[in-house]
């Protein structure tokens, strides 16, 4: 089956209407196809995973390479792809709108816009500015047909600002600005998760689980979370296995860690039948 972009976007919207699903984060075509083979229903790009694969730090990728990456991932499988579009790669709302339109042309089914500024001295944008940027993204999506999902991200907890009240206020404002789904990466406790879910209901909430968690998927679903992503965690897991094996060889002359490698034949069997 080969889905059109419109079909992927319709399927993606339907996933947000009830239940709870996981959209794991591939960083290249191979990882995207592997995740599809495991039965996931949707995917999300990861700015960090992609940057590391190119030898860059998260946040250092320019717009054009990111667009090329999104186009490649969106075409790699029949699954809807949510784009981690950072803060829109623009200094002002007009630029955000222009770049979101470019992202839509890659075939993604969702676009996430965050309120981080990239300025270490002032890491989070003023709420009023962030709202204008979300409205610009919303207008760009609507002008292109409106079928792509817009995700509004409040980045406080990733930048040392564990202010739940401000985070909730931002998410409500982003919902009013036209975000279809809300996301506060870095929240972890039951109190934080349920507060965010209640604040923006009935709009869906994305929860980041970027490491070992005390909660299962069923438990976060019971809290009202509609979707779960893992950010760069799968990429970090892959790097962790790679570096451990390489360090054992370089430091100890041991090859034991290679016993955990996937069999050559299994990988060939998967990738020899394109999605």
N, C-alpha and C positions, 0 to 999 in steps of 0.2 A: 504494500500500500504506500502511495506517495501522496501526502496531504499538501494542499495548497496553503499559502500563507493565511488566507481567510479562514480555512478550516482549522488550522492550528490555533489561531486567535480565538475562534469560537469555542474550541475544546478547552482552551486555557481559562476562559471566562467561566465555563461550566464547572470546572474544578473548584472555583472559588465560591460556588453557591451553597455547598453543603459539605459536611465531613471535614477531614483533615488529610492533607497529602504532603509528601516530601518532594521537593525539587532540589536534587543534589547538584553540585557545582563542578562541571568538567572544565578543563583548561585547554583542551585541544580536541581534535576530531576523534582520536583514538579513545580518549576517556569518555567522550560523549557517546560514542557507539557502544562502549562497554556498559555504560549506565543504562542505555536503552535495552540492551540484552538482558539486564537484570530485572526488567519489568517496571521501571519508574515511568510515571505518566507525564512528567515535565522536567525541564532542566533550567538552571540559571547559570549565567556566566559568573566568573569570579575575577575581579580586577587584580587581586593579589596573585592568584594562581597563574593567570596569563602573564603578568609582569615578571614573576619569577622564572617562567619558562623562557622568557626572552633575556634573562640576565639583568633585570631591572628591579628596583624596589616598588612596592605598591604605591600608586599615585604618580609614577614617573612616565607612564605611557602617554603618548600624544594621541590626538583624536583619530587621525587617519589609520594608524595601525590597529586601534581599537575597533573601528568600523570594519576593517578587513577581517579581523578576528570574529566579530559578531556575525558577519556574512558567512564565514566558513562554518561556524558552529550551527547557525540556523539551518544551513543546507545539509548538515552532516547526518541528521536523523529526521524522523517523522514527528518528533516530540516538540511541543511548544517550548520556546526559549525566552526566559526573562533576562533582559540585559542589565547587568551592573554598569550603569552609565555614570557612575561617580557623581560629580556635581554639575554635570552637563558640559564640561570642557569649555566654559565660557565665563566671561567676567560679568555679563549683564543678562537680564531676562531675554532680550532680543536674540542674543547669541545662543542661549539655551534652546529657544524655540527653533532656531535654524539647525542646531545640531541634533535635536530630537527628531526633526524631520529626516535628517540623514540616517539616524539610527533606524527609523521605521522602514527605510528603503532596504535595510539589510535582511528583512524578513522576520524580525523578532516579534514575539507575542506580548511582551511586557517590557517596560522601561522603568528602572528605578532611579530617582533623583534624590540625592542626599543634601543635607544642609551644612556639611563640613566645608570649610573655606580653603583649606590647604595652607593657612597662615598659622604657624605655631603660636604666635602671640595672641591670636584671636581665632581659635580653631573652629568655632561654630558661628555661622552667620546670624545676624539679627533676624528675629522672627519675621518682621515685615519684609525684609529683603528675600528671605527664603520663600515666603508665600508668593511673592511676585514671580519668582523663578518657577515655582510649581504651576502657577496660573499660565505662564508662558508655555510650559511643557504641555499642559492640558489643551491650550488653544492649538498647538501644533498637531496634537493627536486628533483633535476634533476636525481640523481642517483637512486631515488625511483620511477621514472616514470614521474615526472614533472607535475602531474595534480593538486597538492595542490598549493593554492595561497600563495604567500609570500607578506607580508605587511611590509614596512619599516616605522618606527616611529621616528620622530624628537621631542624630549621631552622638548626642550628649555622652552616653555611657561608654562609648569607644574613645572618648577624649578626656577622661578624668572628671567629667561633670555628672556625678551620680544624682541628678536632680529629677526625681520622678515627676514632681508637679510641673516643672517646665517642659519635660518630655511629653507629658500628656497634653499640655496646652498646645504644644507645637503640632502634635499629631492631629488634634482636633482642627487646628487651623489648616493643616495640609489637606484634611478630608474636605473641609469647606472650600478649599481652593481647587478641588477636583480630583484629588487622588482616589483611586479605586480601592487601593489596598494600603495599609499602614504598617510601618516597620521601625522598630527601635532596637537596632542591634546592640547587644551588650546587656540587656535585661536578663536576669537569671532566676530570681526568686518567684515563688508562687504569687506573692503579693504584687510584685511588679508586673508579672504577666497578666494576672486577672484585672489589674487596674487599667492596663493599656487596652485589653479586650473590651472592657466595659465602657471605656471612654469614647471609643470610636464606633461602637456597635450601631447599626448592623454591618458596617463595613468589615471586611476580613482583615486579619492581622497575620503578618509573617513573623515567625520566631526564628532567630538564629541560634542553632546549637552547634558551636564550633569546637567542641571537645567533649570529654566524658561528662554526662549529665545525670543528675539524680532522677530525672523524669524520663519516662518512656514516651513513645509517640502517642499511645493511648491516653496517657495522663495529661499531656499538653492538649490533646484534642478535647478532653473533658473540661479543660479550663476555657475552651472556646477558641483556641488557636485554629486557624483555617489552613495554614501552610507552614512548613518547616524547611529552612535551607541550612547548609553547613558552611557557607562561605569558602574560605581557602583551606578548610580542614582536610578535605580529601587530597588536595595538592600537598599539604604539609605532611600527611601520612605517607604519600608516595616519596616525597623528599626524605622523610625520616628513614624509610626502609633502604633507599638508595645510599644515603650517607652512612648509615650503619654498616652496610655491606662493604662500601668502599673504604671506610676507616679501618675495618678489620683487616682488609687486604693490605692497605698502606702501612698500618701501624704494627700489626701482628703477623702478617703473612698468612692469615687464616681465611678460608673461603666458606666457613660454615654457614654464614648468613645467606649465601646463595641458595641454600636448601629451601628458602621461603619463596623463591621466584616462581612465577607462573610458568607452566610448561610451554615450550615453543610451539608444540602441536596445537595446544588449546588456543593460544593467541592467533595462530595462523588460521585455525578453523573459524574463529569469530570474524576476523578481519578479511578473510577471503570471500565472505558473502556480505557485500556492502548493504548498509541499511537503506 
